[in-house]
Amino acid sequence: MEDQNRRYLAEGVPLVSVLSNRFKNSQGSQAKTAQSSSWHTDHTNQVLPPNYTSLYPVELPDRGGGTSLCNTRAAYEALPEDLKRKITGMKTVNLLAGSATKNRNPDTLEDQKNYKAPSPIHPLVRTHPVNGSKAVWFHPNKTENIVGMSPEESQEFLRDLTYTHLVKPEFTYVHQWKLGDMLIWDNRSALHKAGFDYDPNQHRMLYRTLVRGDKPF
């Protein structure tokens, strides 16, 4: 297990974080919104990003609020050969909050100003250490830039890659939550995002745990 975002920990359980639509940022607005939600893998700002993420729901809205997953191993295998060659070898520079990110949570942007950890450089196409398969792998909100591109060019490139080639119906799955479910995925070959298609007056709350990973290559 690994430490979580210190801002949203379960009380008395430092290895479990809470995902809730009722958290407010320092300006009194909802901390997580549809505008800040994007397809991503977890914590690419860390030198050893987590291998696995698990979610367990505590409170759920009547409908909506599912968690979407994208199989980026299958998506990579289906890419045109010229695009595979183009992105193989690309590297991303990762921060807590990239300067050109669409995530405008003021607390995250403020945290970045005081962030002292190194800015790891990771492969855009990651090799799975167990089976040797390759997958597209990134977090757009934590990508400062792709090496050789500006932050703005990098964000545009990642958006196009995501919505043109990765998140096709044949590569995606939406988990519609029921109490008692537990969902676990391998971050090394998947992207995910939360759904905001529910009544915001209803509470969506889940517990999250992460399993520490290894150095991407």
Secondary structure, DSSP 8 states (H G I E B T S, - for coil): -----GGGEETTEEEEEEEETT-B-TTSSBSS-TTT---B-S-TTSSS--SEEEEEEEE--SS---EEEEEHHHHHHTS-HHHHHHHTT-EEEE-SS-TT-S---HHHHHHHHT--S---EEESEEE-TTT--EEE---GGGEEEETTS-HHHHHHHHHHIIIIIIS-GGGEEEE---TT--EEEEGGGEEEEE---S-TTS--EEEEEEE------
